[in-house]
Amino acid sequence: MANSAGVRQDKVRYFVADLEAAVGTFEYVAELTGVSPTPTGSELRIPARGESRLAATDAEMISNAEAIDGLAGSIASTRGAIGMGGTLVTELRADGPTIVFPWHVKTLLASGFEASAYADPALTLIPSTKALTAWASETGGIKSPASCSIVEAMIDNHTKDEWTGAMGAVLATKINLATNGLVTYESTITGQVANDILTNVAPTSLSGFGGIPTNQGTDPIVVKGAALVIKYIDDDSPSGVVITPDRFRNLEIDLAPNIVRVEDPTAANGFAVSPVFYDGAIGVNLQFADSSDYDNSVTGGTIMAGFKSGRGFLSIELTLTLNDAISANQTIKYTLPSVQYDAVREDAEGARAFTFTGSAVRTNRGSATSPMTVVYTHGTA
């Protein structure tokens, strides 16, 4: 029952986000912070999940407790730097075949990936060593990593709506690919306070702020009917042997970039835009059952021996079809060519199953092969 005394309520809540045309500059100044804010409805409303939240974070309180002035009691602390953070969980969905950079692709770009190649309709993304750059256009091509602006909009009574924003945000993303489950991108946000505003009561209705993309799929993608190729690779057989695992499940890819807060005395809230570094390994967790159907040269014992010797690797290729109602299908392919792993074998739902905890690595020093590649094919109408 609504509270007529004026208690604030989230009657509707949603997220709007996009990459930034200028790194660290809030994308929605005119729509939200201008003298006469003018939401257009063309802003990108993203397919967020309920656990998504924006909140002030990394707030530094500078103690003044030891100061004395001859009066009773200690003196109040002083606010230091403050940033914006939180969690953003979004669903993988299909998009129109002319959309080269839907939100799931932009999530990777904001997570320190780059678009290393584009040959219509296929866009290739890999972990990047490049600096963040301004987002120039939606035209397919080679793109560097970019920062993003994020807004959490809370519709109250259409006259006193609220919003919380982050600018200059970069993401540390985990890709969840649970068999028979939704594909979600779970991102930890490291950003700045948008225009020095922590939470703002909008001077106008936000019901017209942000719109669902016209060509976005109505349903999230479920990991079923997927094309899966797993190879066991040993130093003695670098080409790998294809195995067909039973009960493959719970593939989790933790991109795990290195993101640190950068102190900046010239910034209004004390922090600069944080860079994104891939100076460590991408984490991989997965599980599949032990089976008698492996190739003669690969058995459960071989897999365990490969872990114990340090010479065994897994190669994983998972391809999902997002939209098959077009002349050339829309797909996304995750490739981890060399996963060095730890493994345990234990009972799991009536089967002896391997549980792998691994790292996606390059096998040799100086190797140009990416430890992970994502190929998004947007399809042809």
C-alpha positions as CSV (number, residue, x, y, z in Angstrom):
1,M,0.0,0.0,0.0
2,A,1.4,3.4,-1.0
3,N,2.4,5.7,1.8
4,S,0.6,9.1,1.4
5,A,3.1,10.7,3.8
6,G,5.6,10.9,1.0
7,V,7.9,8.0,1.7
8,R,10.2,7.5,-1.3
9,Q,9.5,4.3,-3.3
10,D,11.2,2.6,-6.2
11,K,8.1,2.1,-8.3
12,V,10.3,1.6,-11.3
13,R,14.0,1.2,-11.5
14,Y,16.3,0.8,-14.5
15,F,19.8,1.5,-15.8
16,V,21.0,3.6,-18.7
17,A,24.6,3.4,-19.9
18,D,26.9,4.1,-22.8
19,L,30.6,4.6,-23.7
20,E,31.9,8.1,-23.3
21,A,32.6,10.5,-26.2
22,A,35.2,12.1,-23.9
23,V,36.9,9.9,-21.2
24,G,35.7,10.9,-17.8
25,T,32.9,13.2,-19.0
26,F,29.4,12.4,-18.0
27,E,27.3,11.5,-21.1
28,Y,24.0,12.7,-19.7
29,V,24.6,16.3,-18.6
30,A,22.0,17.8,-20.9
31,E,19.4,15.1,-20.0
32,L,19.9,15.2,-16.2
33,T,21.9,18.2,-15.0
34,G,21.1,21.0,-17.4
35,V,19.1,24.1,-16.5
36,S,16.1,22.6,-18.3
37,P,16.9,18.8,-18.4
38,T,15.6,17.3,-21.6
39,P,15.5,13.4,-21.6
40,T,15.1,12.3,-25.2
41,G,14.3,8.6,-24.8
42,S,17.1,7.7,-27.2
43,E,19.5,6.9,-24.4
44,L,20.5,3.3,-24.2
45,R,18.5,1.4,-21.5
46,I,20.5,-1.7,-20.8
47,P,19.2,-5.2,-19.8
48,A,20.2,-5.1,-16.1
49,R,19.3,-7.6,-13.4
50,G,17.8,-6.8,-10.0
51,E,21.1,-7.1,-8.1
52,S,22.5,-4.1,-10.0
53,R,23.2,-1.0,-7.8
54,L,25.2,2.2,-7.9
55,A,26.6,3.6,-4.7
56,A,29.3,5.9,-3.4
57,T,32.4,4.0,-2.6
58,D,36.1,4.3,-1.6
59,A,35.1,7.3,0.5
60,E,38.0,8.6,2.6
61,M,37.3,10.1,6.0
62,I,40.2,12.2,7.3
63,S,40.3,12.1,11.0
64,N,40.6,15.3,13.0
65,A,40.1,13.6,16.3
66,E,43.5,14.7,17.8
67,A,42.9,18.4,17.1
68,I,42.2,20.4,20.3
69,D,40.7,23.9,20.8
70,G,40.2,24.1,24.5
71,L,36.6,22.9,24.3
72,A,35.1,19.5,25.3
73,G,34.9,16.7,22.7
74,S,36.8,15.8,19.6
75,I,36.5,17.8,16.3
76,A,34.6,16.4,13.3
77,S,36.5,14.5,10.6
78,T,36.9,15.9,7.1
79,R,35.7,14.3,4.0
80,G,38.4,13.3,1.6
81,A,38.2,11.7,-1.8
82,I,35.1,9.8,-2.9
83,G,34.3,7.6,-5.9
84,M,31.3,5.8,-7.4
85,G,31.1,2.1,-7.6
86,G,28.6,-0.8,-7.3
87,T,27.6,-3.8,-9.2
88,L,26.1,-4.1,-12.7
89,V,24.7,-7.4,-13.8
90,T,23.3,-7.6,-17.4
91,E,21.8,-10.3,-19.6
92,L,23.2,-11.3,-22.9
93,R,20.5,-10.6,-25.5
94,A,20.2,-10.6,-29.2
95,D,20.3,-7.3,-31.1
96,G,19.5,-6.1,-34.6
97,P,21.9,-7.2,-37.3
98,T,23.0,-3.6,-38.0
99,I,24.1,-3.0,-34.4
100,V,27.8,-3.7,-34.2
101,F,28.2,-2.6,-30.6
102,P,25.4,-3.8,-28.4
103,W,25.7,-3.4,-24.7
104,H,27.4,-6.8,-24.1
105,V,30.2,-5.8,-26.5
106,K,30.5,-2.3,-24.9
107,T,30.8,-4.1,-21.5
108,L,33.9,-5.8,-22.8
109,L,35.3,-2.6,-24.1
110,A,34.7,-0.9,-20.7
111,S,36.4,-4.0,-19.2
112,G,39.7,-3.3,-21.0
113,F,39.1,-5.3,-24.1
114,E,39.8,-3.9,-27.6
115,A,38.1,-4.6,-30.9
116,S,41.2,-5.9,-32.7
117,A,39.5,-6.6,-36.0
118,Y,36.3,-6.2,-37.9
119,A,35.2,-7.9,-41.1
120,D,31.5,-7.4,-41.6
121,P,29.7,-9.0,-39.9
122,A,32.4,-10.4,-37.4
123,L,33.9,-8.3,-34.6
124,T,36.9,-9.7,-32.8
125,L,37.6,-8.6,-29.2
126,I,40.7,-9.4,-27.1
127,P,42.3,-8.2,-23.8
128,S,44.1,-5.0,-24.6
129,T,47.3,-3.2,-23.7
130,K,46.0,0.1,-25.0
131,A,44.9,3.1,-23.0
132,L,41.3,4.2,-22.7
133,T,40.2,6.4,-25.6
134,A,37.1,8.5,-26.4
135,W,34.3,6.6,-28.0
136,A,34.1,8.0,-31.5
137,S,31.3,6.1,-33.4
138,E,29.1,3.1,-33.7
139,T,30.6,2.2,-37.1
140,G,32.3,-1.2,-37.1
141,G,36.1,-1.1,-37.0
142,I,39.1,-1.4,-34.7
143,K,38.4,0.2,-31.3
144,S,40.4,0.8,-28.1
145,P,39.0,0.3,-24.6
146,A,36.7,3.0,-23.4
147,S,35.2,4.4,-20.2
148,C,31.4,4.5,-19.7
149,S,28.7,6.6,-18.0
150,I,26.1,4.7,-16.0
151,V,22.8,6.0,-14.5
152,E,20.5,4.2,-12.1
153,A,17.1,5.8,-12.6
154,M,14.4,5.5,-9.9
155,I,10.9,6.5,-10.8
156,D,8.9,7.6,-7.8
157,N,5.8,9.5,-8.4
158,H,6.7,11.1,-11.7
159,T,7.4,14.5,-10.2
160,K,10.2,13.7,-7.7
161,D,12.2,11.0,-9.5
162,E,15.8,10.2,-8.5
163,W,19.0,9.2,-10.3
164,T,22.4,8.1,-9.3
165,G,25.2,8.4,-11.8
166,A,28.8,7.3,-12.4
167,M,31.2,8.7,-15.0
168,G,34.6,7.6,-16.2
169,A,33.6,4.1,-15.1
170,V,35.6,1.0,-16.0
171,L,34.4,-2.5,-15.3
172,A,35.9,-5.8,-13.9
173,T,33.6,-8.3,-15.5
174,K,32.8,-12.0,-14.9
175,I,31.0,-13.9,-17.7
176,N,28.6,-16.6,-16.4
177,L,27.7,-19.4,-18.8
178,A,25.8,-21.9,-16.8
179,T,24.4,-24.8,-18.9
180,N,20.6,-24.4,-19.2
181,G,21.0,-21.0,-17.5
182,L,21.1,-17.4,-18.6
183,V,24.3,-15.8,-19.8
184,T,25.1,-12.8,-17.6
185,Y,27.9,-10.3,-17.4
186,E,28.6,-9.5,-13.8
187,S,30.6,-6.3,-13.5
188,T,32.2,-4.5,-10.5
189,I,32.2,-0.7,-11.2
190,T,35.1,1.7,-10.5
191,G,34.0,5.2,-11.5
192,Q,33.7,8.8,-10.5
193,V,30.9,10.7,-9.0
194,A,28.9,12.2,-11.9
195,N,29.0,16.0,-11.9
196,D,29.7,16.0,-8.1
197,I,26.2,14.6,-7.4
198,L,25.8,11.5,-5.2
199,T,22.0,11.1,-5.5
200,N,19.9,13.7,-7.2
201,V,16.2,14.5,-7.1
202,A,15.3,15.2,-10.7
203,P,13.6,18.5,-11.4
204,T,11.5,16.7,-14.1
205,S,10.0,13.3,-14.7
206,L,12.5,10.7,-15.7
207,S,9.9,8.4,-17.2
208,G,11.1,9.6,-20.6
209,F,14.7,9.0,-19.9
210,G,16.1,6.1,-21.7
211,G,14.4,3.6,-24.1
212,I,14.8,-0.1,-24.7
213,P,16.6,-0.5,-28.0
214,T,14.1,-1.3,-30.8
215,N,16.0,-4.3,-32.1
216,Q,17.0,-5.8,-28.7
217,G,15.8,-9.4,-28.2
218,T,12.9,-9.9,-25.9
219,D,14.4,-12.9,-24.2
220,P,17.8,-13.4,-22.7
221,I,20.1,-16.1,-24.1
222,V,20.0,-19.5,-22.4
223,V,23.0,-21.8,-22.7
224,K,21.4,-24.7,-24.6
225,G,21.8,-25.8,-28.2
226,A,25.3,-24.5,-28.0
227,A,28.3,-25.5,-30.1
228,L,31.0,-26.7,-27.7
229,V,34.5,-27.9,-28.6
230,I,36.9,-29.0,-25.8
231,K,40.5,-30.2,-26.5
232,Y,43.0,-31.7,-24.2
233,I,46.4,-30.4,-25.1
234,D,49.7,-31.8,-23.9
235,D,53.2,-30.5,-24.6
236,D,53.7,-33.7,-26.7
237,S,50.6,-33.1,-28.8
238,P,50.3,-29.3,-29.1
239,S,47.5,-29.6,-31.7
240,G,45.2,-31.1,-29.1
241,V,42.8,-34.0,-29.0
242,V,39.1,-33.2,-29.1
243,I,37.1,-34.7,-26.2
244,T,33.4,-34.9,-25.8
245,P,32.6,-34.2,-22.2
246,D,29.3,-35.3,-20.6
247,R,27.4,-32.9,-18.3
248,F,29.5,-29.8,-19.2
249,R,28.3,-27.1,-16.9
250,N,29.0,-23.9,-15.1
251,L,31.6,-22.2,-17.3
252,E,32.7,-19.0,-15.6
253,I,35.2,-16.6,-17.1
254,D,36.6,-14.0,-14.7
255,L,38.3,-11.4,-16.8
256,A,40.0,-10.1,-13.7
257,P,41.7,-7.0,-15.0
258,N,43.8,-4.9,-12.7
259,I,41.9,-1.7,-11.8
260,V,43.3,0.7,-9.2
261,R,42.0,4.0,-7.9
262,V,44.2,6.9,-9.2
263,E,44.5,9.8,-6.8
264,D,44.2,13.2,-8.5
265,P,44.4,16.5,-6.6
266,T,42.9,18.4,-9.5
267,A,39.7,16.3,-9.5
268,A,36.6,17.6,-7.7
269,N,36.4,14.3,-5.7
270,G,40.0,13.4,-5.6
271,F,40.2,10.5,-8.1
272,A,41.0,10.3,-11.8
273,V,39.6,7.8,-14.3
274,S,41.1,4.4,-13.5
275,P,43.1,2.6,-16.2
276,V,42.5,-1.1,-16.9
277,F,45.5,-3.5,-17.1
278,Y,45.6,-7.1,-18.2
279,D,48.8,-7.9,-16.4
280,G,47.5,-11.1,-14.9
281,A,45.7,-14.2,-16.0
282,I,42.0,-14.5,-16.8
283,G,40.3,-17.0,-14.4
284,V,38.3,-20.0,-15.6
285,N,36.0,-22.3,-13.7
286,L,34.2,-25.2,-15.2
287,Q,32.9,-28.7,-14.5
288,F,32.2,-31.8,-16.6
289,A,31.7,-35.4,-15.8
290,D,34.3,-38.1,-16.1
291,S,33.4,-40.3,-19.0
292,S,34.3,-43.5,-20.8
293,D,33.7,-41.8,-24.2
294,Y,37.0,-39.9,-24.5
295,D,39.4,-40.5,-27.3
296,N,41.7,-43.5,-26.7
297,S,44.6,-41.2,-26.0
298,V,42.6,-39.1,-23.5
299,T,41.2,-40.6,-20.3
300,G,40.2,-39.3,-16.9
301,G,43.7,-40.4,-15.8
302,T,45.3,-38.4,-18.5
303,I,43.4,-35.3,-17.5
304,M,44.5,-35.7,-13.9
305,A,48.0,-36.5,-14.9
306,G,48.1,-33.4,-17.1
307,F,47.2,-31.3,-14.1
308,K,49.8,-33.0,-11.8
309,S,52.6,-32.7,-14.4
310,G,51.7,-29.1,-15.3
311,R,51.9,-30.1,-19.0
312,G,48.2,-30.5,-19.6
313,F,45.9,-27.7,-20.9
314,L,42.3,-27.4,-21.9
315,S,41.2,-25.6,-25.0
316,I,37.6,-24.3,-24.8
317,E,35.4,-23.0,-27.6
318,L,31.8,-22.2,-26.9
319,T,29.5,-20.7,-29.6
320,L,26.0,-19.4,-28.9
321,T,23.4,-18.5,-31.5
322,L,21.7,-15.3,-30.5
323,N,19.4,-14.8,-33.5
324,D,18.7,-17.3,-36.2
325,A,15.7,-15.4,-37.7
326,I,18.0,-13.5,-40.1
327,S,19.7,-14.5,-43.3
328,A,23.1,-14.9,-41.6
329,N,22.9,-15.9,-37.9
330,Q,23.9,-13.7,-35.1
331,T,26.4,-15.6,-32.9
332,I,29.0,-15.1,-30.2
333,K,32.0,-17.3,-29.7
334,Y,34.2,-17.4,-26.6
335,T,37.6,-19.0,-27.2
336,L,40.1,-19.9,-24.5
337,P,42.9,-21.7,-26.4
338,S,45.1,-22.6,-23.4
339,V,43.6,-23.1,-19.9
340,Q,46.2,-24.2,-17.4
341,Y,44.2,-25.9,-14.6
342,D,44.0,-27.5,-11.2
343,A,41.4,-30.3,-11.0
344,V,39.6,-32.4,-8.5
345,R,37.4,-35.3,-9.1
346,E,34.4,-35.8,-6.9
347,D,30.8,-37.0,-6.9
348,A,28.4,-34.6,-8.4
349,E,24.7,-35.4,-8.9
350,G,25.2,-39.1,-9.6
351,A,28.4,-38.8,-11.6
352,R,32.1,-38.6,-10.9
353,A,32.9,-35.1,-12.1
354,F,36.0,-33.0,-12.7
355,T,35.9,-29.5,-11.3
356,F,38.5,-27.3,-12.9
357,T,39.9,-24.1,-11.6
358,G,42.2,-22.6,-14.3
359,S,43.9,-19.7,-15.8
360,A,43.6,-18.6,-19.5
361,V,47.2,-18.1,-20.5
362,R,49.6,-17.7,-23.4
363,T,51.7,-20.8,-23.6
364,N,55.0,-19.1,-24.5
365,R,56.8,-15.9,-23.6
366,G,56.4,-13.5,-26.4
367,S,53.5,-15.4,-28.0
368,A,51.1,-13.0,-29.8
369,T,48.2,-15.5,-29.3
370,S,45.5,-13.9,-27.1
371,P,44.6,-15.9,-23.9
372,M,41.0,-15.2,-24.8
373,T,39.1,-14.1,-27.9
374,V,35.5,-13.1,-28.3
375,V,34.0,-13.0,-31.8
376,Y,30.7,-11.4,-32.1
377,T,29.0,-11.9,-35.5
378,H,26.1,-9.5,-35.7
379,G,24.6,-11.2,-38.6
380,T,23.0,-10.1,-41.9
381,A,19.4,-9.0,-42.3
